[in-house]
Amino acid sequence: MEVVGRTAAGQRVLGYVPQGGYAAKTVVADRHLVALPPGAAGEELALPLQG
């Protein structure tokens, strides 16, 4: 239910996808996105959504 990727503008983000995120590309509402800081790996940042 979470994805880590880039917006069309190139910003790395962590997103919550209520219907699941098993895709190469997905559409996520802005309210479900969190900008990732530079250098963040991403994988470990998805853990808070699991809890």
Predicted model as a PDB file, atoms N, CA, C, CB and O in Angstrom, pLDDT in the B-factor column:
MODEL        1                                                                  
ATOM      1  N   MET A   1       0.807  -1.197   0.000  1.00 77.00           N  
ATOM      2  CA  MET A   1       0.000   0.000   0.000  1.00 77.00           C  
ATOM      3  C   MET A   1       0.850   1.261   0.000  1.00 77.00           C  
ATOM      4  CB  MET A   1      -0.918  -0.002   1.186  1.00 77.00           C  
ATOM      5  O   MET A   1       0.322   2.368   0.104  1.00 77.00           O  
ATOM      6  N   GLU A   2       2.142   1.102  -0.114  1.00 79.00           N  
ATOM      7  CA  GLU A   2       3.003   2.271  -0.194  1.00 79.00           C  
ATOM      8  C   GLU A   2       3.900   2.155  -1.416  1.00 79.00           C  
ATOM      9  CB  GLU A   2       3.845   2.426   1.089  1.00 79.00           C  
ATOM     10  O   GLU A   2       4.227   1.060  -1.874  1.00 79.00           O  
ATOM     11  N   VAL A   3       4.283   3.305  -1.925  1.00 81.00           N  
ATOM     12  CA  VAL A   3       5.180   3.354  -3.071  1.00 81.00           C  
ATOM     13  C   VAL A   3       6.244   4.404  -2.794  1.00 81.00           C  
ATOM     14  CB  VAL A   3       4.406   3.669  -4.391  1.00 81.00           C  
ATOM     15  O   VAL A   3       5.993   5.385  -2.095  1.00 81.00           O  
ATOM     16  N   VAL A   4       7.407   4.198  -3.334  1.00 83.00           N  
ATOM     17  CA  VAL A   4       8.480   5.183  -3.291  1.00 83.00           C  
ATOM     18  C   VAL A   4       8.880   5.415  -4.735  1.00 83.00           C  
ATOM     19  CB  VAL A   4       9.709   4.703  -2.400  1.00 83.00           C  
ATOM     20  O   VAL A   4       9.169   4.472  -5.471  1.00 83.00           O  
ATOM     21  N   GLY A   5       8.894   6.676  -5.133  1.00 84.00           N  
ATOM     22  CA  GLY A   5       9.230   6.965  -6.518  1.00 84.00           C  
ATOM     23  C   GLY A   5       9.471   8.434  -6.729  1.00 84.00           C  
ATOM     24  O   GLY A   5       9.842   9.162  -5.809  1.00 84.00           O  
ATOM     25  N   ARG A   6       9.252   8.864  -7.969  1.00 87.00           N  
ATOM     26  CA  ARG A   6       9.472  10.262  -8.341  1.00 87.00           C  
ATOM     27  C   ARG A   6       8.209  10.822  -8.983  1.00 87.00           C  
ATOM     28  CB  ARG A   6      10.683  10.397  -9.306  1.00 87.00           C  
ATOM     29  O   ARG A   6       7.480  10.124  -9.687  1.00 87.00           O  
ATOM     30  N   THR A   7       7.978  12.094  -8.720  1.00 88.00           N  
ATOM     31  CA  THR A   7       6.882  12.779  -9.386  1.00 88.00           C  
ATOM     32  C   THR A   7       7.306  13.106 -10.810  1.00 88.00           C  
ATOM     33  CB  THR A   7       6.472  14.065  -8.616  1.00 88.00           C  
ATOM     34  O   THR A   7       8.459  12.895 -11.185  1.00 88.00           O  
ATOM     35  N   ALA A   8       6.371  13.623 -11.601  1.00 87.00           N  
ATOM     36  CA  ALA A   8       6.695  14.022 -12.975  1.00 87.00           C  
ATOM     37  C   ALA A   8       7.770  15.104 -12.983  1.00 87.00           C  
ATOM     38  CB  ALA A   8       5.433  14.523 -13.706  1.00 87.00           C  
ATOM     39  O   ALA A   8       8.525  15.227 -13.947  1.00 87.00           O  
ATOM     40  N   ALA A   9       7.838  15.895 -11.900  1.00 91.00           N  
ATOM     41  CA  ALA A   9       8.841  16.959 -11.799  1.00 91.00           C  
ATOM     42  C   ALA A   9      10.187  16.452 -11.279  1.00 91.00           C  
ATOM     43  CB  ALA A   9       8.331  18.063 -10.892  1.00 91.00           C  
ATOM     44  O   ALA A   9      11.152  17.215 -11.229  1.00 91.00           O  
ATOM     45  N   GLY A  10      10.268  15.168 -10.888  1.00 91.00           N  
ATOM     46  CA  GLY A  10      11.529  14.594 -10.445  1.00 91.00           C  
ATOM     47  C   GLY A  10      11.728  14.538  -8.938  1.00 91.00           C  
ATOM     48  O   GLY A  10      12.762  14.046  -8.485  1.00 91.00           O  
ATOM     49  N   GLN A  11      10.779  15.023  -8.144  1.00 90.00           N  
ATOM     50  CA  GLN A  11      10.882  14.982  -6.672  1.00 90.00           C  
ATOM     51  C   GLN A  11      10.674  13.557  -6.170  1.00 90.00           C  
ATOM     52  CB  GLN A  11       9.843  15.937  -6.016  1.00 90.00           C  
ATOM     53  O   GLN A  11       9.697  12.906  -6.539  1.00 90.00           O  
ATOM     54  N   ARG A  12      11.596  13.065  -5.323  1.00 88.00           N  
ATOM     55  CA  ARG A  12      11.419  11.742  -4.722  1.00 88.00           C  
ATOM     56  C   ARG A  12      10.366  11.834  -3.631  1.00 88.00           C  
ATOM     57  CB  ARG A  12      12.761  11.196  -4.150  1.00 88.00           C  
ATOM     58  O   ARG A  12      10.400  12.736  -2.795  1.00 88.00           O  
ATOM     59  N   VAL A  13       9.425  10.889  -3.648  1.00 87.00           N  
ATOM     60  CA  VAL A  13       8.322  10.914  -2.697  1.00 87.00           C  
ATOM     61  C   VAL A  13       8.010   9.517  -2.178  1.00 87.00           C  
ATOM     62  CB  VAL A  13       7.083  11.523  -3.340  1.00 87.00           C  
ATOM     63  O   VAL A  13       8.314   8.503  -2.806  1.00 87.00           O  
ATOM     64  N   LEU A  14       7.392   9.512  -1.007  1.00 84.00           N  
ATOM     65  CA  LEU A  14       6.800   8.317  -0.409  1.00 84.00           C  
ATOM     66  C   LEU A  14       5.307   8.522  -0.521  1.00 84.00           C  
ATOM     67  CB  LEU A  14       7.265   8.085   1.101  1.00 84.00           C  
ATOM     68  O   LEU A  14       4.794   9.574  -0.140  1.00 84.00           O  
ATOM     69  N   GLY A  15       4.605   7.533  -1.037  1.00 84.00           N  
ATOM     70  CA  GLY A  15       3.164   7.689  -1.222  1.00 84.00           C  
ATOM     71  C   GLY A  15       2.377   6.540  -0.644  1.00 84.00           C  
ATOM     72  O   GLY A  15       2.847   5.404  -0.582  1.00 84.00           O  
ATOM     73  N   TYR A  16       1.171   6.856  -0.223  1.00 82.00           N  
ATOM     74  CA  TYR A  16       0.224   5.864   0.291  1.00 82.00           C  
ATOM     75  C   TYR A  16      -0.816   5.618  -0.793  1.00 82.00           C  
ATOM     76  CB  TYR A  16      -0.452   6.343   1.634  1.00 82.00           C  
ATOM     77  O   TYR A  16      -1.460   6.553  -1.268  1.00 82.00           O  
ATOM     78  N   VAL A  17      -0.979   4.348  -1.184  1.00 82.00           N  
ATOM     79  CA  VAL A  17      -1.925   3.974  -2.234  1.00 82.00           C  
ATOM     80  C   VAL A  17      -2.965   3.050  -1.611  1.00 82.00           C  
ATOM     81  CB  VAL A  17      -1.199   3.281  -3.450  1.00 82.00           C  
ATOM     82  O   VAL A  17      -2.710   1.857  -1.450  1.00 82.00           O  
ATOM     83  N   PRO A  18      -4.148   3.589  -1.254  1.00 78.00           N  
ATOM     84  CA  PRO A  18      -5.151   2.787  -0.545  1.00 78.00           C  
ATOM     85  C   PRO A  18      -5.545   1.493  -1.259  1.00 78.00           C  
ATOM     86  CB  PRO A  18      -6.377   3.612  -0.328  1.00 78.00           C  
ATOM     87  O   PRO A  18      -5.891   0.515  -0.596  1.00 78.00           O  
ATOM     88  N   GLN A  19      -5.502   1.465  -2.576  1.00 76.00           N  
ATOM     89  CA  GLN A  19      -5.912   0.273  -3.312  1.00 76.00           C  
ATOM     90  C   GLN A  19      -4.742  -0.634  -3.678  1.00 76.00           C  
ATOM     91  CB  GLN A  19      -6.643   0.675  -4.561  1.00 76.00           C  
ATOM     92  O   GLN A  19      -4.936  -1.614  -4.398  1.00 76.00           O  
ATOM     93  N   GLY A  20      -3.548  -0.339  -3.208  1.00 71.00           N  
ATOM     94  CA  GLY A  20      -2.380  -1.151  -3.516  1.00 71.00           C  
ATOM     95  C   GLY A  20      -1.518  -0.495  -4.578  1.00 71.00           C  
ATOM     96  O   GLY A  20      -2.001   0.298  -5.387  1.00 71.00           O  
ATOM     97  N   GLY A  21      -0.222  -0.838  -4.568  1.00 65.00           N  
ATOM     98  CA  GLY A  21       0.716  -0.183  -5.466  1.00 65.00           C  
ATOM     99  C   GLY A  21       1.552  -1.138  -6.288  1.00 65.00           C  
ATOM    100  O   GLY A  21       2.742  -0.889  -6.481  1.00 65.00           O  
ATOM    101  N   TYR A  22       0.975  -2.219  -6.780  1.00 75.00           N  
ATOM    102  CA  TYR A  22       1.731  -3.181  -7.579  1.00 75.00           C  
ATOM    103  C   TYR A  22       1.714  -2.760  -9.044  1.00 75.00           C  
ATOM    104  CB  TYR A  22       1.151  -4.608  -7.416  1.00 75.00           C  
ATOM    105  O   TYR A  22       0.969  -3.316  -9.851  1.00 75.00           O  
ATOM    106  N   ALA A  23       2.543  -1.773  -9.382  1.00 77.00           N  
ATOM    107  CA  ALA A  23       2.610  -1.285 -10.757  1.00 77.00           C  
ATOM    108  C   ALA A  23       3.927  -0.551 -10.961  1.00 77.00           C  
ATOM    109  CB  ALA A  23       1.408  -0.357 -11.081  1.00 77.00           C  
ATOM    110  O   ALA A  23       4.557  -0.103 -10.004  1.00 77.00           O  
ATOM    111  N   ALA A  24       4.329  -0.437 -12.205  1.00 81.00           N  
ATOM    112  CA  ALA A  24       5.537   0.331 -12.520  1.00 81.00           C  
ATOM    113  C   ALA A  24       5.273   1.823 -12.360  1.00 81.00           C  
ATOM    114  CB  ALA A  24       6.021   0.024 -13.954  1.00 81.00           C  
ATOM    115  O   ALA A  24       6.180   2.579 -12.013  1.00 81.00           O  
ATOM    116  N   LYS A  25       4.028   2.255 -12.613  1.00 83.00           N  
ATOM    117  CA  LYS A  25       3.624   3.647 -12.449  1.00 83.00           C  
ATOM    118  C   LYS A  25       2.258   3.648 -11.782  1.00 83.00           C  
ATOM    119  CB  LYS A  25       3.593   4.411 -13.824  1.00 83.00           C  
ATOM    120  O   LYS A  25       1.452   2.742 -11.990  1.00 83.00           O  
ATOM    121  N   THR A  26       2.006   4.676 -10.978  1.00 84.00           N  
ATOM    122  CA  THR A  26       0.711   4.795 -10.331  1.00 84.00           C  
ATOM    123  C   THR A  26       0.365   6.264 -10.147  1.00 84.00           C  
ATOM    124  CB  THR A  26       0.704   4.060  -8.977  1.00 84.00           C  
ATOM    125  O   THR A  26       1.238   7.129 -10.215  1.00 84.00           O  
ATOM    126  N   VAL A  27      -0.892   6.536  -9.919  1.00 85.00           N  
ATOM    127  CA  VAL A  27      -1.367   7.887  -9.643  1.00 85.00           C  
ATOM    128  C   VAL A  27      -1.705   7.945  -8.164  1.00 85.00           C  
ATOM    129  CB  VAL A  27      -2.608   8.267 -10.537  1.00 85.00           C  
ATOM    130  O   VAL A  27      -2.460   7.117  -7.654  1.00 85.00           O  
ATOM    131  N   VAL A  28      -1.134   8.941  -7.474  1.00 87.00           N  
ATOM    132  CA  VAL A  28      -1.335   9.091  -6.031  1.00 87.00           C  
ATOM    133  C   VAL A  28      -1.811  10.506  -5.756  1.00 87.00           C  
ATOM    134  CB  VAL A  28      -0.027   8.779  -5.235  1.00 87.00           C  
ATOM    135  O   VAL A  28      -1.257  11.469  -6.287  1.00 87.00           O  
ATOM    136  N   ALA A  29      -2.842  10.631  -4.923  1.00 88.00           N  
ATOM    137  CA  ALA A  29      -3.340  11.960  -4.555  1.00 88.00           C  
ATOM    138  C   ALA A  29      -2.256  12.727  -3.807  1.00 88.00           C  
ATOM    139  CB  ALA A  29      -4.624  11.852  -3.689  1.00 88.00           C  
ATOM    140  O   ALA A  29      -1.498  12.145  -3.031  1.00 88.00           O  
ATOM    141  N   ASP A  30      -2.189  14.020  -4.042  1.00 88.00           N  
ATOM    142  CA  ASP A  30      -1.183  14.858  -3.379  1.00 88.00           C  
ATOM    143  C   ASP A  30      -1.226  14.711  -1.861  1.00 88.00           C  
ATOM    144  CB  ASP A  30      -1.387  16.320  -3.759  1.00 88.00           C  
ATOM    145  O   ASP A  30      -0.181  14.731  -1.212  1.00 88.00           O  
ATOM    146  N   ARG A  31      -2.406  14.564  -1.294  1.00 90.00           N  
ATOM    147  CA  ARG A  31      -2.529  14.460   0.165  1.00 90.00           C  
ATOM    148  C   ARG A  31      -1.925  13.168   0.713  1.00 90.00           C  
ATOM    149  CB  ARG A  31      -3.990  14.547   0.567  1.00 90.00           C  
ATOM    150  O   ARG A  31      -1.728  13.040   1.921  1.00 90.00           O  
ATOM    151  N   HIS A  32      -1.632  12.213  -0.169  1.00 87.00           N  
ATOM    152  CA  HIS A  32      -1.030  10.940   0.240  1.00 87.00           C  
ATOM    153  C   HIS A  32       0.460  10.874  -0.061  1.00 87.00           C  
ATOM    154  CB  HIS A  32      -1.732   9.793  -0.447  1.00 87.00           C  
ATOM    155  O   HIS A  32       1.051   9.796   0.001  1.00 87.00           O  
ATOM    156  N   LEU A  33       1.080  12.008  -0.385  1.00 88.00           N  
ATOM    157  CA  LEU A  33       2.506  12.042  -0.712  1.00 88.00           C  
ATOM    158  C   LEU A  33       3.298  12.774   0.363  1.00 88.00           C  
ATOM    159  CB  LEU A  33       2.727  12.711  -2.072  1.00 88.00           C  
ATOM    160  O   LEU A  33       2.835  13.754   0.947  1.00 88.00           O  
ATOM    161  N   VAL A  34       4.505  12.272   0.608  1.00 85.00           N  
ATOM    162  CA  VAL A  34       5.457  12.926   1.506  1.00 85.00           C  
ATOM    163  C   VAL A  34       6.771  13.042   0.748  1.00 85.00           C  
ATOM    164  CB  VAL A  34       5.638  12.125   2.862  1.00 85.00           C  
ATOM    165  O   VAL A  34       7.287  12.048   0.237  1.00 85.00           O  
ATOM    166  N   ALA A  35       7.313  14.250   0.673  1.00 88.00           N  
ATOM    167  CA  ALA A  35       8.591  14.453  -0.010  1.00 88.00           C  
ATOM    168  C   ALA A  35       9.713  13.790   0.783  1.00 88.00           C  
ATOM    169  CB  ALA A  35       8.879  15.962  -0.199  1.00 88.00           C  
ATOM    170  O   ALA A  35       9.760  13.902   2.008  1.00 88.00           O  
ATOM    171  N   LEU A  36      10.608  13.109   0.096  1.00 85.00           N  
ATOM    172  CA  LEU A  36      11.751  12.476   0.747  1.00 85.00           C  
ATOM    173  C   LEU A  36      12.949  13.416   0.724  1.00 85.00           C  
ATOM    174  CB  LEU A  36      12.101  11.137   0.060  1.00 85.00           C  
ATOM    175  O   LEU A  36      13.173  14.114  -0.265  1.00 85.00           O  
ATOM    176  N   PRO A  37      13.714  13.438   1.799  1.00 82.00           N  
ATOM    177  CA  PRO A  37      14.902  14.286   1.814  1.00 82.00           C  
ATOM    178  C   PRO A  37      15.975  13.722   0.877  1.00 82.00           C  
ATOM    179  CB  PRO A  37      15.454  14.416   3.250  1.00 82.00           C  
ATOM    180  O   PRO A  37      15.992  12.520   0.611  1.00 82.00           O  
ATOM    181  N   PRO A  38      16.864  14.576   0.378  1.00 82.00           N  
ATOM    182  CA  PRO A  38      17.947  14.091  -0.479  1.00 82.00           C  
ATOM    183  C   PRO A  38      18.777  13.025   0.246  1.00 82.00           C  
ATOM    184  CB  PRO A  38      18.851  15.264  -0.918  1.00 82.00           C  
ATOM    185  O   PRO A  38      19.090  13.177   1.427  1.00 82.00           O  
ATOM    186  N   GLY A  39      19.125  11.966  -0.450  1.00 80.00           N  
ATOM    187  CA  GLY A  39      19.944  10.910   0.124  1.00 80.00           C  
ATOM    188  C   GLY A  39      19.157   9.826   0.840  1.00 80.00           C  
ATOM    189  O   GLY A  39      19.748   8.828   1.253  1.00 80.00           O  
ATOM    190  N   ALA A  40      17.851   9.979   1.004  1.00 76.00           N  
ATOM    191  CA  ALA A  40      17.036   8.959   1.677  1.00 76.00           C  
ATOM    192  C   ALA A  40      16.953   7.722   0.784  1.00 76.00           C  
ATOM    193  CB  ALA A  40      15.602   9.504   2.003  1.00 76.00           C  
ATOM    194  O   ALA A  40      16.746   7.833  -0.425  1.00 76.00           O  
ATOM    195  N   ALA A  41      17.115   6.550   1.386  1.00 71.00           N  
ATOM    196  CA  ALA A  41      17.106   5.307   0.618  1.00 71.00           C  
ATOM    197  C   ALA A  41      15.705   4.958   0.128  1.00 71.00           C  
ATOM    198  CB  ALA A  41      17.659   4.165   1.459  1.00 71.00           C  
ATOM    199  O   ALA A  41      15.559   4.463  -0.990  1.00 71.00           O  
ATOM    200  N   GLY A  42      14.689   5.198   0.920  1.00 61.00           N  
ATOM    201  CA  GLY A  42      13.322   4.926   0.500  1.00 61.00           C  
ATOM    202  C   GLY A  42      12.742   3.665   1.070  1.00 61.00           C  
ATOM    203  O   GLY A  42      11.640   3.693   1.618  1.00 61.00           O  
ATOM    204  N   GLU A  43      13.454   2.538   0.960  1.00 63.00           N  
ATOM    205  CA  GLU A  43      12.896   1.267   1.425  1.00 63.00           C  
ATOM    206  C   GLU A  43      12.542   1.307   2.900  1.00 63.00           C  
ATOM    207  CB  GLU A  43      13.873   0.139   1.166  1.00 63.00           C  
ATOM    208  O   GLU A  43      11.447   0.898   3.284  1.00 63.00           O  
ATOM    209  N   GLU A  44      13.454   1.794   3.731  1.00 62.00           N  
ATOM    210  CA  GLU A  44      13.175   1.837   5.158  1.00 62.00           C  
ATOM    211  C   GLU A  44      12.146   2.910   5.502  1.00 62.00           C  
ATOM    212  CB  GLU A  44      14.456   2.082   5.932  1.00 62.00           C  
ATOM    213  O   GLU A  44      11.491   2.825   6.541  1.00 62.00           O  
ATOM    214  N   LEU A  45      11.997   3.921   4.642  1.00 64.00           N  
ATOM    215  CA  LEU A  45      11.018   4.958   4.908  1.00 64.00           C  
ATOM    216  C   LEU A  45       9.591   4.478   4.695  1.00 64.00           C  
ATOM    217  CB  LEU A  45      11.288   6.150   4.039  1.00 64.00           C  
ATOM    218  O   LEU A  45       8.658   5.126   5.168  1.00 64.00           O  
ATOM    219  N   ALA A  46       9.393   3.379   4.009  1.00 57.00           N  
ATOM    220  CA  ALA A  46       8.060   2.832   3.812  1.00 57.00           C  
ATOM    221  C   ALA A  46       7.557   2.111   5.052  1.00 57.00           C  
ATOM    222  CB  ALA A  46       8.054   1.891   2.630  1.00 57.00           C  
ATOM    223  O   ALA A  46       6.356   1.863   5.160  1.00 57.00           O  
ATOM    224  N   LEU A  47       8.425   1.768   5.984  1.00 63.00           N  
ATOM    225  CA  LEU A  47       8.025   1.028   7.170  1.00 63.00           C  
ATOM    226  C   LEU A  47       6.963   1.715   8.035  1.00 63.00           C  
ATOM    227  CB  LEU A  47       9.220   0.768   7.995  1.00 63.00           C  
ATOM    228  O   LEU A  47       6.088   1.018   8.549  1.00 63.00           O  
ATOM    229  N   PRO A  48       6.985   3.036   8.226  1.00 60.00           N  
ATOM    230  CA  PRO A  48       5.951   3.645   9.049  1.00 60.00           C  
ATOM    231  C   PRO A  48       4.535   3.396   8.546  1.00 60.00           C  
ATOM    232  CB  PRO A  48       6.188   5.109   9.136  1.00 60.00           C  
ATOM    233  O   PRO A  48       3.604   3.344   9.350  1.00 60.00           O  
ATOM    234  N   LEU A  49       4.351   3.243   7.253  1.00 61.00           N  
ATOM    235  CA  LEU A  49       3.011   2.980   6.706  1.00 61.00           C  
ATOM    236  C   LEU A  49       2.542   1.578   7.068  1.00 61.00           C  
ATOM    237  CB  LEU A  49       3.005   3.157   5.177  1.00 61.00           C  
ATOM    238  O   LEU A  49       1.337   1.336   7.142  1.00 61.00           O  
ATOM    239  N   GLN A  50       3.458   0.659   7.294  1.00 62.00           N  
ATOM    240  CA  GLN A  50       3.077  -0.701   7.679  1.00 62.00           C  
ATOM    241  C   GLN A  50       2.552  -0.750   9.103  1.00 62.00           C  
ATOM    242  CB  GLN A  50       4.262  -1.644   7.534  1.00 62.00           C  
ATOM    243  O   GLN A  50       1.727  -1.599   9.438  1.00 62.00           O  
ATOM    244  N   GLY A  51       3.030   0.163   9.940  1.00 57.00           N  
ATOM    245  CA  GLY A  51       2.616   0.174  11.346  1.00 57.00           C  
ATOM    246  C   GLY A  51       1.333   0.916  11.513  1.00 57.00           C  
ATOM    247  O   GLY A  51       0.828   1.030  12.630  1.00 57.00           O  
TER     248      GLY A  51                                                      
ENDMDL                                                                          
END                                                                             
